[in-house]
Every structure is written in structure tokens, then in C-alpha cells.
Amino acid sequence: MFTFDLEPLSEVLPRLRADLQGSGEVTFSAPDPDLGAGRYAGEVTPQGRHRSYTTWLDVADVLGARLLTPRPLAEGRVELTLQRLPPLAREEGYGVGSDFQRLNKLEDPWFLHGFVEALQRADLSPGARVLSAGVNAGGELAALALAYPGHSFDVVGLDLDEGALTLARQRFPDWTFMVGDVNALSADLGQFRLIVALSVLQSRGVNLDVALRGLIKRLEVGGSLIVGLPNCRYSGGEVRYGARMLNFRDPDLSLLLSDAALVRRHLHKHGFRVYVTGKYEVLITGVSARQATLTSRDDP
């Protein structure tokens, strides 16, 4: 175990990276973050250069590692251990039995907070029709009950994976789940007060521009649309920040920003007020300008 005292982060990162590449795990001591509460990263304390636990979590994320439970040491220091994560998968499946089905986005604080807030912005009345395009197994739809306690809705979910739809039907037996292509929504679906499309519009085989136009056509007058664009990858039970392009080791947000701008532009063009929120999944919420005005007047 080695000790970090006054070394800048520019020296800390290469040392940790080298050790992780060599052994897969590295243990070191650092100033106790709790003793520097209120200081910014890099400020000097009697124990050494302060870094919060949030900073050390970011260090772990940058290095593709997990931070294990810290152990207190004497003289205002803690023992920290980083453990290397498995490589990011290049091809990720979404069907039954895949790692994706283990994910519960409602356990992500940023997503839970942002998605419930986005749902509430839609200002749904009991019985409103809701479409979830690319619903997969439907886990995120449980947030409807959090945003509107005691309300029931007419929910339709579409996906190309029949196995995932079976799981969705088991979760929500009172709702309708069917095979459907987000690129070609049938007019027979009718109109919806709210349409949700999470982590689907950037999927392989989806034409973002075509799909987005089709979703907007299926909205009622005054309806709302919530689009989610992933800004992370998953590995070894951990979420890793940042969208990644093919053959890029580190995050590159170019495609994410381009697609987010396209969605925002489309919504503005059709008279929506647009909100962009989130961290590991960027949520772009479009509500009618009139509805947004009424909602803001109701806010305390």
C-alpha cells in the first residue's frame, strides 16, 4: 500500500492506472475526506490534499474500476481500494437473459428524480392514454405510480422483442404490450396524451428523424413526449458515465449532443416547451407551450 499526501491529481491518476493494469486492484491511503468537508478538491489540509468521496468515485469511473468500502486509518487518513471492472461489451443484448434485463433504472437517483419530474410535467389526467415505444420489459413504467399516486392509465407498450414483452405483461397485466416498430407506428394505435421513448431512438436500425416524426404524429393536441438518450455504459454491476462511440475507449459525447439537438429542434418546431435533464440518461421532455404555462402558474 502506498500513500498519497500532496500529489496533484495529474500524478495520482497515472500511478493508479498503472497499478490497475498490472494487478487489477490497488490499495492506497489518502486524507480522510470527512475531515475536509466544505473544501474543494485539491485544497491543502493538515492531512494532505483534500479529495471528497465523490472525487474518488469519479477517479474510479475514469479508470474503469469500482471503489470498495473505505477503511479508517490513524492520523486522519483512510485506506481506499480500487478494483478493475471487466471490459465494456462491444455488443449488448436487450432480450430475456441479457445483462440489460438486470438493470433497474429506478434505482438510479438521477433517473428516478428526473423521470418522475418529467412525467409530472405531462400533467396527466386519470385514464389518459400513454404509449411506451421500445418498452422492453417495462420496468421504468412503475414510475407512473410514483408521479400520479392512485391514478390509473391506459398504457400501451411496443417493442420488437417478444420475450421482453412477456416480462412486461407479467409486471403489468392490466396494460397492453405488443410487437411494434418505432420506425413505423401504425395509425391504428390512435392518439396518446403522453409518449415515452427511453434508450430506443439511438438503437441500431432506428432512424431517429423518421421515428421522432412518427411519435409526434401519434400525440394528442396538448400531449407530451419524453425521449431518453443514454449517456452511460454498464459493466460488472456498475454504471459508467459517458456515451461511447464504436472503437472509442473513452466517452465521446458528439453523437449524443447531435441527437439531443435534433430532438430539441423538432419539439420546438412543433410548439413544445422543452426541458433537458438527467445524467446517465439524458431526458428531453416536450410539453405544449400552453400546458407548460398552466403548470407553472399552479406551482407554489
C-alpha positions as protocol buffer text, in pm:
chain_id: "A"
residue {
  index: 1
  type: MET
  ca { x: 0 y: 0 z: 0 }
}
residue {
  index: 2
  type: PHE
  ca { x: 131 y: 346 z: -88 }
}
residue {
  index: 3
  type: THR
  ca { x: 36 y: 690 z: 40 }
}
residue {
  index: 4
  type: PHE
  ca { x: -100 y: 997 z: -135 }
}
residue {
  index: 5
  type: ASP
  ca { x: -28 y: 1320 z: 50 }
}
residue {
  index: 6
  type: LEU
  ca { x: 23 y: 1642 z: -150 }
}
residue {
  index: 7
  type: GLU
  ca { x: 47 y: 1491 z: -501 }
}
residue {
  index: 8
  type: PRO
  ca { x: -178 y: 1661 z: -761 }
}
residue {
  index: 9
  type: LEU
  ca { x: -438 y: 1455 z: -944 }
}
residue {
  index: 10
  type: SER
  ca { x: -219 y: 1468 z: -1256 }
}
residue {
  index: 11
  type: GLU
  ca { x: 24 y: 1238 z: -1068 }
}
residue {
  index: 12
  type: VAL
  ca { x: -238 y: 1031 z: -887 }
}
residue {
  index: 13
  type: LEU
  ca { x: -423 y: 909 z: -1196 }
}
residue {
  index: 14
  type: PRO
  ca { x: -121 y: 766 z: -1385 }
}
residue {
  index: 15
  type: ARG
  ca { x: 2 y: 584 z: -1073 }
}
residue {
  index: 16
  type: LEU
  ca { x: -337 y: 425 z: -1008 }
}
residue {
  index: 17
  type: ARG
  ca { x: -387 y: 339 z: -1377 }
}
residue {
  index: 18
  type: ALA
  ca { x: -52 y: 161 z: -1394 }
}
residue {
  index: 19
  type: ASP
  ca { x: -122 y: -45 z: -1084 }
}
residue {
  index: 20
  type: LEU
  ca { x: -471 y: -141 z: -1200 }
}
residue {
  index: 21
  type: GLN
  ca { x: -338 y: -251 z: -1537 }
}
residue {
  index: 22
  type: GLY
  ca { x: -77 y: -462 z: -1366 }
}
residue {
  index: 23
  type: SER
  ca { x: -267 y: -637 z: -1087 }
}
residue {
  index: 24
  type: GLY
  ca { x: -632 y: -544 z: -1131 }
}
residue {
  index: 25
  type: GLU
  ca { x: -652 y: -397 z: -780 }
}
residue {
  index: 26
  type: VAL
  ca { x: -475 y: -117 z: -599 }
}
residue {
  index: 27
  type: THR
  ca { x: -485 y: -11 z: -233 }
}
residue {
  index: 28
  type: PHE
  ca { x: -358 y: 324 z: -105 }
}
residue {
  index: 29
  type: SER
  ca { x: -406 y: 573 z: 177 }
}
residue {
  index: 30
  type: ALA
  ca { x: -535 y: 927 z: 141 }
}
residue {
  index: 31
  type: PRO
  ca { x: -654 y: 1212 z: 365 }
}
residue {
  index: 32
  type: ASP
  ca { x: -991 y: 1134 z: 524 }
}
residue {
  index: 33
  type: PRO
  ca { x: -1249 y: 1313 z: 303 }
}
residue {
  index: 34
  type: ASP
  ca { x: -1475 y: 1375 z: 602 }
}
residue {
  index: 35
  type: LEU
  ca { x: -1211 y: 1592 z: 769 }
}
residue {
  index: 36
  type: GLY
  ca { x: -1202 y: 1822 z: 468 }
}
residue {
  index: 37
  type: ALA
  ca { x: -1576 y: 1866 z: 436 }
}
residue {
  index: 38
  type: GLY
  ca { x: -1654 y: 2205 z: 280 }
}
residue {
  index: 39
  type: ARG
  ca { x: -1324 y: 2222 z: 93 }
}
residue {
  index: 40
  type: TYR
  ca { x: -1288 y: 2182 z: -282 }
}
residue {
  index: 41
  type: ALA
  ca { x: -1080 y: 1905 z: -437 }
}
residue {
  index: 42
  type: GLY
  ca { x: -710 y: 1991 z: -427 }
}
residue {
  index: 43
  type: GLU
  ca { x: -721 y: 2228 z: -130 }
}
residue {
  index: 44
  type: VAL
  ca { x: -449 y: 2151 z: 122 }
}
residue {
  index: 45
  type: THR
  ca { x: -541 y: 2039 z: 475 }
}
residue {
  index: 46
  type: PRO
  ca { x: -320 y: 1931 z: 767 }
}
residue {
  index: 47
  type: GLN
  ca { x: -370 y: 1571 z: 646 }
}
residue {
  index: 48
  type: GLY
  ca { x: -273 y: 1644 z: 285 }
}
residue {
  index: 49
  type: ARG
  ca { x: -452 y: 1738 z: -37 }
}
residue {
  index: 50
  type: HIS
  ca { x: -829 y: 1707 z: 10 }
}
residue {
  index: 51
  type: ARG
  ca { x: -1047 y: 1496 z: -221 }
}
residue {
  index: 52
  type: SER
  ca { x: -1407 y: 1407 z: -143 }
}
residue {
  index: 53
  type: TYR
  ca { x: -1552 y: 1060 z: -181 }
}
residue {
  index: 54
  type: THR
  ca { x: -1735 y: 1192 z: -487 }
}
residue {
  index: 55
  type: THR
  ca { x: -1396 y: 1274 z: -640 }
}
residue {
  index: 56
  type: TRP
  ca { x: -1262 y: 927 z: -563 }
}
residue {
  index: 57
  type: LEU
  ca { x: -1575 y: 773 z: -716 }
}
residue {
  index: 58
  type: ASP
  ca { x: -1509 y: 975 z: -1031 }
}
residue {
  index: 59
  type: VAL
  ca { x: -1146 y: 860 z: -1027 }
}
residue {
  index: 60
  type: ALA
  ca { x: -1269 y: 501 z: -1014 }
}
residue {
  index: 61
  type: ASP
  ca { x: -1510 y: 564 z: -1302 }
}
residue {
  index: 62
  type: VAL
  ca { x: -1241 y: 726 z: -1520 }
}
residue {
  index: 63
  type: LEU
  ca { x: -1012 y: 429 z: -1458 }
}
residue {
  index: 64
  type: GLY
  ca { x: -1281 y: 166 z: -1520 }
}
residue {
  index: 65
  type: ALA
  ca { x: -1280 y: 48 z: -1160 }
}
residue {
  index: 66
  type: ARG
  ca { x: -1508 y: 23 z: -858 }
}
residue {
  index: 67
  type: LEU
  ca { x: -1431 y: 187 z: -523 }
}
residue {
  index: 68
  type: LEU
  ca { x: -1452 y: -60 z: -235 }
}
residue {
  index: 69
  type: THR
  ca { x: -1563 y: 30 z: 118 }
}
residue {
  index: 70
  type: PRO
  ca { x: -1306 y: 271 z: 274 }
}
residue {
  index: 71
  type: ARG
  ca { x: -1127 y: 169 z: 596 }
}
residue {
  index: 72
  type: PRO
  ca { x: -1037 y: 433 z: 859 }
}
residue {
  index: 73
  type: LEU
  ca { x: -671 y: 468 z: 948 }
}
residue {
  index: 74
  type: ALA
  ca { x: -492 y: 667 z: 1216 }
}
residue {
  index: 75
  type: GLU
  ca { x: -392 y: 1033 z: 1188 }
}
residue {
  index: 76
  type: GLY
  ca { x: -686 y: 1144 z: 976 }
}
residue {
  index: 77
  type: ARG
  ca { x: -637 y: 909 z: 684 }
}
residue {
  index: 78
  type: VAL
  ca { x: -837 y: 635 z: 512 }
}
residue {
  index: 79
  type: GLU
  ca { x: -746 y: 325 z: 318 }
}
residue {
  index: 80
  type: LEU
  ca { x: -903 y: 312 z: -29 }
}
residue {
  index: 81
  type: THR
  ca { x: -909 y: 21 z: -274 }
}
residue {
  index: 82
  type: LEU
  ca { x: -990 y: 30 z: -643 }
}
residue {
  index: 83
  type: GLN
  ca { x: -1083 y: -291 z: -823 }
}
residue {
  index: 84
  type: ARG
  ca { x: -1072 y: -309 z: -1202 }
}
residue {
  index: 85
  type: LEU
  ca { x: -1402 y: -374 z: -1379 }
}
residue {
  index: 86
  type: PRO
  ca { x: -1440 y: -615 z: -1672 }
}
residue {
  index: 87
  type: PRO
  ca { x: -1409 y: -459 z: -2018 }
}
residue {
  index: 88
  type: LEU
  ca { x: -1714 y: -291 z: -2167 }
}
residue {
  index: 89
  type: ALA
  ca { x: -1901 y: -523 z: -2402 }
}
residue {
  index: 90
  type: ARG
  ca { x: -1900 y: -410 z: -2763 }
}
residue {
  index: 91
  type: GLU
  ca { x: -2232 y: -576 z: -2839 }
}
residue {
  index: 92
  type: GLU
  ca { x: -2503 y: -563 z: -2576 }
}
residue {
  index: 93
  type: GLY
  ca { x: -2821 y: -773 z: -2596 }
}
residue {
  index: 94
  type: TYR
  ca { x: -3153 y: -647 z: -2459 }
}
residue {
  index: 95
  type: GLY
  ca { x: -3360 y: -965 z: -2457 }
}
residue {
  index: 96
  type: VAL
  ca { x: -3451 y: -1209 z: -2182 }
}
residue {
  index: 97
  type: GLY
  ca { x: -3142 y: -1338 z: -2003 }
}
residue {
  index: 98
  type: SER
  ca { x: -2926 y: -1041 z: -2103 }
}
residue {
  index: 99
  type: ASP
  ca { x: -2740 y: -821 z: -1856 }
}
residue {
  index: 100
  type: PHE
  ca { x: -2969 y: -538 z: -1964 }
}
residue {
  index: 101
  type: GLN
  ca { x: -3264 y: -716 z: -1802 }
}
residue {
  index: 102
  type: ARG
  ca { x: -3085 y: -700 z: -1466 }
}
residue {
  index: 103
  type: LEU
  ca { x: -3089 y: -319 z: -1474 }
}
residue {
  index: 104
  type: ASN
  ca { x: -3337 y: -124 z: -1263 }
}
residue {
  index: 105
  type: LYS
  ca { x: -3315 y: 239 z: -1373 }
}
residue {
  index: 106
  type: LEU
  ca { x: -3546 y: 342 z: -1090 }
}
residue {
  index: 107
  type: GLU
  ca { x: -3252 y: 265 z: -856 }
}
residue {
  index: 108
  type: ASP
  ca { x: -3051 y: 540 z: -1029 }
}
residue {
  index: 109
  type: PRO
  ca { x: -3120 y: 855 z: -822 }
}
residue {
  index: 110
  type: TRP
  ca { x: -3071 y: 1091 z: -1116 }
}
residue {
  index: 111
  type: PHE
  ca { x: -3302 y: 892 z: -1342 }
}
residue {
  index: 112
  type: LEU
  ca { x: -3568 y: 839 z: -1075 }
}
residue {
  index: 113
  type: HIS
  ca { x: -3579 y: 1208 z: -986 }
}
residue {
  index: 114
  type: GLY
  ca { x: -3570 y: 1330 z: -1345 }
}
residue {
  index: 115
  type: PHE
  ca { x: -3816 y: 1080 z: -1489 }
}
residue {
  index: 116
  type: VAL
  ca { x: -4080 y: 1132 z: -1218 }
}
residue {
  index: 117
  type: GLU
  ca { x: -4042 y: 1508 z: -1268 }
}
residue {
  index: 118
  type: ALA
  ca { x: -4080 y: 1467 z: -1646 }
}
residue {
  index: 119
  type: LEU
  ca { x: -4392 y: 1254 z: -1601 }
}
residue {
  index: 120
  type: GLN
  ca { x: -4543 y: 1515 z: -1372 }
}
residue {
  index: 121
  type: ARG
  ca { x: -4476 y: 1787 z: -1631 }
}
residue {
  index: 122
  type: ALA
  ca { x: -4707 y: 1596 z: -1865 }
}
residue {
  index: 123
  type: ASP
  ca { x: -4992 y: 1676 z: -1622 }
}
residue {
  index: 124
  type: LEU
  ca { x: -5186 y: 1355 z: -1694 }
}
residue {
  index: 125
  type: SER
  ca { x: -5550 y: 1310 z: -1603 }
}
residue {
  index: 126
  type: PRO
  ca { x: -5676 y: 971 z: -1475 }
}
residue {
  index: 127
  type: GLY
  ca { x: -5737 y: 735 z: -1764 }
}
residue {
  index: 128
  type: ALA
  ca { x: -5501 y: 916 z: -2003 }
}
residue {
  index: 129
  type: ARG
  ca { x: -5353 y: 711 z: -2286 }
}
residue {
  index: 130
  type: VAL
  ca { x: -4978 y: 652 z: -2255 }
}
residue {
  index: 131
  type: LEU
  ca { x: -4752 y: 493 z: -2517 }
}
residue {
  index: 132
  type: SER
  ca { x: -4410 y: 350 z: -2432 }
}
residue {
  index: 133
  type: ALA
  ca { x: -4212 y: 296 z: -2752 }
}
residue {
  index: 134
  type: GLY
  ca { x: -3927 y: 50 z: -2713 }
}
residue {
  index: 135
  type: VAL
  ca { x: -4075 y: -54 z: -2380 }
}
residue {
  index: 136
  type: ASN
  ca { x: -3861 y: -369 z: -2341 }
}
residue {
  index: 137
  type: ALA
  ca { x: -3966 y: -531 z: -2011 }
}
residue {
  index: 138
  type: GLY
  ca { x: -4140 y: -215 z: -1890 }
}
residue {
  index: 139
  type: GLY
  ca { x: -3960 y: -162 z: -1560 }
}
residue {
  index: 140
  type: GLU
  ca { x: -3947 y: 218 z: -1591 }
}
residue {
  index: 141
  type: LEU
  ca { x: -4327 y: 237 z: -1623 }
}
residue {
  index: 142
  type: ALA
  ca { x: -4355 y: 176 z: -1249 }
}
residue {
  index: 143
  type: ALA
  ca { x: -4265 y: 545 z: -1214 }
}
residue {
  index: 144
  type: LEU
  ca { x: -4617 y: 637 z: -1332 }
}
residue {
  index: 145
  type: ALA
  ca { x: -4749 y: 529 z: -993 }
}
residue {
  index: 146
  type: LEU
  ca { x: -4487 y: 747 z: -823 }
}
residue {
  index: 147
  type: ALA
  ca { x: -4572 y: 1053 z: -1032 }
}
residue {
  index: 148
  type: TYR
  ca { x: -4951 y: 1003 z: -1003 }
}
residue {
  index: 149
  type: PRO
  ca { x: -5038 y: 804 z: -687 }
}
residue {
  index: 150
  type: GLY
  ca { x: -5379 y: 642 z: -708 }
}
residue {
  index: 151
  type: HIS
  ca { x: -5431 y: 721 z: -1078 }
}
residue {
  index: 152
  type: SER
  ca { x: -5480 y: 457 z: -1346 }
}
residue {
  index: 153
  type: PHE
  ca { x: -5386 y: 497 z: -1711 }
}
residue {
  index: 154
  type: ASP
  ca { x: -5446 y: 325 z: -2043 }
}
residue {
  index: 155
  type: VAL
  ca { x: -5089 y: 215 z: -2123 }
}
residue {
  index: 156
  type: VAL
  ca { x: -4967 y: 60 z: -2448 }
}
residue {
  index: 157
  type: GLY
  ca { x: -4611 y: -73 z: -2482 }
}
residue {
  index: 158
  type: LEU
  ca { x: -4435 y: -152 z: -2809 }
}
residue {
  index: 159
  type: ASP
  ca { x: -4115 y: -349 z: -2866 }
}
residue {
  index: 160
  type: LEU
  ca { x: -3961 y: -587 z: -3119 }
}
residue {
  index: 161
  type: ASP
  ca { x: -3854 y: -843 z: -2855 }
}
residue {
  index: 162
  type: GLU
  ca { x: -4142 y: -1079 z: -2775 }
}
residue {
  index: 163
  type: GLY
  ca { x: -3955 y: -1226 z: -2478 }
}
residue {
  index: 164
  type: ALA
  ca { x: -3915 y: -884 z: -2318 }
}
residue {
  index: 165
  type: LEU
  ca { x: -4284 y: -810 z: -2383 }
}
residue {
  index: 166
  type: THR
  ca { x: -4375 y: -1129 z: -2198 }
}
residue {
  index: 167
  type: LEU
  ca { x: -4192 y: -997 z: -1892 }
}
residue {
  index: 168
  type: ALA
  ca { x: -4373 y: -663 z: -1929 }
}
residue {
  index: 169
  type: ARG
  ca { x: -4712 y: -839 z: -1939 }
}
residue {
  index: 170
  type: GLN
  ca { x: -4625 y: -1026 z: -1620 }
}
residue {
  index: 171
  type: ARG
  ca { x: -4532 y: -700 z: -1448 }
}
residue {
  index: 172
  type: PHE
  ca { x: -4838 y: -506 z: -1564 }
}
residue {
  index: 173
  type: PRO
  ca { x: -5118 y: -749 z: -1658 }
}
residue {
  index: 174
  type: ASP
  ca { x: -5376 y: -469 z: -1698 }
}
residue {
  index: 175
  type: TRP
  ca { x: -5182 y: -292 z: -1971 }
}
residue {
  index: 176
  type: THR
  ca { x: -5136 y: -375 z: -2341 }
}
residue {
  index: 177
  type: PHE
  ca { x: -4799 y: -483 z: -2478 }
}
residue {
  index: 178
  type: MET
  ca { x: -4748 y: -571 z: -2843 }
}
residue {
  index: 179
  type: VAL
  ca { x: -4480 y: -612 z: -3107 }
}
residue {
  index: 180
  type: GLY
  ca { x: -4425 y: -286 z: -3291 }
}
residue {
  index: 181
  type: ASP
  ca { x: -4155 y: -96 z: -3479 }
}
residue {
  index: 182
  type: VAL
  ca { x: -4081 y: 259 z: -3364 }
}
residue {
  index: 183
  type: ASN
  ca { x: -3982 y: 339 z: -3724 }
}
residue {
  index: 184
  type: ALA
  ca { x: -4333 y: 264 z: -3849 }
}
residue {
  index: 185
  type: LEU
  ca { x: -4604 y: 329 z: -3591 }
}
residue {
  index: 186
  type: SER
  ca { x: -4945 y: 212 z: -3705 }
}
residue {
  index: 187
  type: ALA
  ca { x: -5222 y: 470 z: -3728 }
}
residue {
  index: 188
  type: ASP
  ca { x: -5445 y: 205 z: -3567 }
}
residue {
  index: 189
  type: LEU
  ca { x: -5272 y: 280 z: -3236 }
}
residue {
  index: 190
  type: GLY
  ca { x: -5467 y: 604 z: -3213 }
}
residue {
  index: 191
  type: GLN
  ca { x: -5354 y: 911 z: -3024 }
}
residue {
  index: 192
  type: PHE
  ca { x: -5185 y: 941 z: -2685 }
}
residue {
  index: 193
  type: ARG
  ca { x: -5161 y: 1206 z: -2416 }
}
residue {
  index: 194
  type: LEU
  ca { x: -4805 y: 1100 z: -2334 }
}
residue {
  index: 195
  type: ILE
  ca { x: -4545 y: 911 z: -2534 }
}
residue {
  index: 196
  type: VAL
  ca { x: -4227 y: 780 z: -2370 }
}
residue {
  index: 197
  type: ALA
  ca { x: -3925 y: 658 z: -2571 }
}
residue {
  index: 198
  type: LEU
  ca { x: -3635 y: 564 z: -2344 }
}
residue {
  index: 199
  type: SER
  ca { x: -3300 y: 438 z: -2478 }
}
residue {
  index: 200
  type: VAL
  ca { x: -3454 y: 334 z: -2810 }
}
residue {
  index: 201
  type: LEU
  ca { x: -3414 y: 614 z: -3065 }
}
residue {
  index: 202
  type: GLN
  ca { x: -3037 y: 560 z: -3094 }
}
residue {
  index: 203
  type: SER
  ca { x: -3071 y: 183 z: -3132 }
}
residue {
  index: 204
  type: ARG
  ca { x: -2934 y: 6 z: -3434 }
}
residue {
  index: 205
  type: GLY
  ca { x: -3192 y: 1 z: -3711 }
}
residue {
  index: 206
  type: VAL
  ca { x: -3380 y: 306 z: -3582 }
}
residue {
  index: 207
  type: ASN
  ca { x: -3392 y: 618 z: -3797 }
}
residue {
  index: 208
  type: LEU
  ca { x: -3405 y: 892 z: -3536 }
}
residue {
  index: 209
  type: ASP
  ca { x: -3558 y: 1156 z: -3761 }
}
residue {
  index: 210
  type: VAL
  ca { x: -3826 y: 923 z: -3903 }
}
residue {
  index: 211
  type: ALA
  ca { x: -3910 y: 771 z: -3565 }
}
residue {
  index: 212
  type: LEU
  ca { x: -3937 y: 1109 z: -3395 }
}
residue {
  index: 213
  type: ARG
  ca { x: -4174 y: 1243 z: -3661 }
}
residue {
  index: 214
  type: GLY
  ca { x: -4389 y: 933 z: -3622 }
}
residue {
  index: 215
  type: LEU
  ca { x: -4407 y: 969 z: -3244 }
}
residue {
  index: 216
  type: ILE
  ca { x: -4512 y: 1334 z: -3267 }
}
residue {
  index: 217
  type: LYS
  ca { x: -4792 y: 1238 z: -3509 }
}
residue {
  index: 218
  type: ARG
  ca { x: -4933 y: 997 z: -3251 }
}
residue {
  index: 219
  type: LEU
  ca { x: -4967 y: 1270 z: -2986 }
}
residue {
  index: 220
  type: GLU
  ca { x: -5298 y: 1427 z: -2892 }
}
residue {
  index: 221
  type: VAL
  ca { x: -5323 y: 1804 z: -2917 }
}
residue {
  index: 222
  type: GLY
  ca { x: -5163 y: 1927 z: -2595 }
}
residue {
  index: 223
  type: GLY
  ca { x: -4984 y: 1595 z: -2541 }
}
residue {
  index: 224
  type: SER
  ca { x: -4629 y: 1543 z: -2415 }
}
residue {
  index: 225
  type: LEU
  ca { x: -4325 y: 1346 z: -2528 }
}
residue {
  index: 226
  type: ILE
  ca { x: -4035 y: 1217 z: -2317 }
}
residue {
  index: 227
  type: VAL
  ca { x: -3725 y: 1097 z: -2503 }
}
residue {
  index: 228
  type: GLY
  ca { x: -3434 y: 932 z: -2322 }
}
residue {
  index: 229
  type: LEU
  ca { x: -3085 y: 919 z: -2474 }
}
residue {
  index: 230
  type: PRO
  ca { x: -2833 y: 700 z: -2286 }
}
residue {
  index: 231
  type: ASN
  ca { x: -2517 y: 869 z: -2158 }
}
residue {
  index: 232
  type: CYS
  ca { x: -2354 y: 567 z: -1999 }
}
residue {
  index: 233
  type: ARG
  ca { x: -2249 y: 204 z: -2034 }
}
residue {
  index: 234
  type: TYR
  ca { x: -2277 y: -81 z: -1786 }
}
residue {
  index: 235
  type: SER
  ca { x: -2005 y: -317 z: -1669 }
}
residue {
  index: 236
  type: GLY
  ca { x: -1969 y: -560 z: -1379 }
}
residue {
  index: 237
  type: GLY
  ca { x: -2270 y: -426 z: -1192 }
}
residue {
  index: 238
  type: GLU
  ca { x: -2155 y: -64 z: -1225 }
}
residue {
  index: 239
  type: VAL
  ca { x: -2283 y: 225 z: -1436 }
}
residue {
  index: 240
  type: ARG
  ca { x: -2008 y: 412 z: -1620 }
}
residue {
  index: 241
  type: TYR
  ca { x: -2066 y: 773 z: -1720 }
}
residue {
  index: 242
  type: GLY
  ca { x: -2047 y: 891 z: -2078 }
}
residue {
  index: 243
  type: ALA
  ca { x: -2176 y: 783 z: -2418 }
}
residue {
  index: 244
  type: ARG
  ca { x: -1918 y: 586 z: -2614 }
}
residue {
  index: 245
  type: MET
  ca { x: -1882 y: 560 z: -2988 }
}
residue {
  index: 246
  type: LEU
  ca { x: -1758 y: 250 z: -3167 }
}
residue {
  index: 247
  type: ASN
  ca { x: -1382 y: 193 z: -3121 }
}
residue {
  index: 248
  type: PHE
  ca { x: -1355 y: 480 z: -2870 }
}
residue {
  index: 249
  type: ARG
  ca { x: -1214 y: 379 z: -2531 }
}
residue {
  index: 250
  type: ASP
  ca { x: -1325 y: 694 z: -2353 }
}
residue {
  index: 251
  type: PRO
  ca { x: -1658 y: 880 z: -2363 }
}
residue {
  index: 252
  type: ASP
  ca { x: -1728 y: 1092 z: -2669 }
}
residue {
  index: 253
  type: LEU
  ca { x: -2050 y: 1291 z: -2647 }
}
residue {
  index: 254
  type: SER
  ca { x: -2056 y: 1409 z: -3009 }
}
residue {
  index: 255
  type: LEU
  ca { x: -2337 y: 1179 z: -3124 }
}
residue {
  index: 256
  type: LEU
  ca { x: -2534 y: 1229 z: -2802 }
}
residue {
  index: 257
  type: LEU
  ca { x: -2521 y: 1608 z: -2833 }
}
residue {
  index: 258
  type: SER
  ca { x: -2610 y: 1594 z: -3202 }
}
residue {
  index: 259
  type: ASP
  ca { x: -2912 y: 1370 z: -3141 }
}
residue {
  index: 260
  type: ALA
  ca { x: -3025 y: 1572 z: -2840 }
}
residue {
  index: 261
  type: ALA
  ca { x: -3012 y: 1888 z: -3050 }
}
residue {
  index: 262
  type: LEU
  ca { x: -3215 y: 1721 z: -3326 }
}
residue {
  index: 263
  type: VAL
  ca { x: -3485 y: 1609 z: -3080 }
}
residue {
  index: 264
  type: ARG
  ca { x: -3497 y: 1953 z: -2918 }
}
residue {
  index: 265
  type: ARG
  ca { x: -3520 y: 2124 z: -3257 }
}
residue {
  index: 266
  type: HIS
  ca { x: -3809 y: 1901 z: -3368 }
}
residue {
  index: 267
  type: LEU
  ca { x: -4001 y: 1966 z: -3048 }
}
residue {
  index: 268
  type: HIS
  ca { x: -3952 y: 2342 z: -3068 }
}
residue {
  index: 269
  type: LYS
  ca { x: -4065 y: 2336 z: -3430 }
}
residue {
  index: 270
  type: HIS
  ca { x: -4392 y: 2172 z: -3324 }
}
residue {
  index: 271
  type: GLY
  ca { x: -4463 y: 2424 z: -3049 }
}
residue {
  index: 272
  type: PHE
  ca { x: -4338 y: 2236 z: -2744 }
}
residue {
  index: 273
  type: ARG
  ca { x: -4162 y: 2383 z: -2445 }
}
residue {
  index: 274
  type: VAL
  ca { x: -3854 y: 2167 z: -2396 }
}
residue {
  index: 275
  type: TYR
  ca { x: -3670 y: 2059 z: -2081 }
}
residue {
  index: 276
  type: VAL
  ca { x: -3337 y: 1872 z: -2087 }
}
residue {
  index: 277
  type: THR
  ca { x: -3239 y: 1691 z: -1766 }
}
residue {
  index: 278
  type: GLY
  ca { x: -3054 y: 1384 z: -1644 }
}
residue {
  index: 279
  type: LYS
  ca { x: -2707 y: 1241 z: -1607 }
}
residue {
  index: 280
  type: TYR
  ca { x: -2667 y: 875 z: -1708 }
}
residue {
  index: 281
  type: GLU
  ca { x: -2972 y: 909 z: -1931 }
}
residue {
  index: 282
  type: VAL
  ca { x: -3047 y: 1247 z: -2084 }
}
residue {
  index: 283
  type: LEU
  ca { x: -3422 y: 1312 z: -2070 }
}
residue {
  index: 284
  type: ILE
  ca { x: -3567 y: 1551 z: -2325 }
}
residue {
  index: 285
  type: THR
  ca { x: -3923 y: 1641 z: -2229 }
}
residue {
  index: 286
  type: GLY
  ca { x: -4155 y: 1828 z: -2462 }
}
residue {
  index: 287
  type: VAL
  ca { x: -4483 y: 1968 z: -2331 }
}
residue {
  index: 288
  type: SER
  ca { x: -4718 y: 2201 z: -2514 }
}
residue {
  index: 289
  type: ALA
  ca { x: -4635 y: 2566 z: -2450 }
}
residue {
  index: 290
  type: ARG
  ca { x: -4988 y: 2626 z: -2322 }
}
residue {
  index: 291
  type: GLN
  ca { x: -4971 y: 2329 z: -2085 }
}
residue {
  index: 292
  type: ALA
  ca { x: -4631 y: 2440 z: -1956 }
}
residue {
  index: 293
  type: THR
  ca { x: -4771 y: 2787 z: -1885 }
}
residue {
  index: 294
  type: LEU
  ca { x: -5067 y: 2647 z: -1694 }
}
residue {
  index: 295
  type: THR
  ca { x: -4843 y: 2416 z: -1491 }
}
residue {
  index: 296
  type: SER
  ca { x: -4602 y: 2695 z: -1399 }
}
residue {
  index: 297
  type: ARG
  ca { x: -4895 y: 2905 z: -1275 }
}
residue {
  index: 298
  type: ASP
  ca { x: -5001 y: 2618 z: -1048 }
}
residue {
  index: 299
  type: ASP
  ca { x: -4654 y: 2584 z: -894 }
}
residue {
  index: 300
  type: PRO
  ca { x: -4627 y: 2724 z: -539 }
}
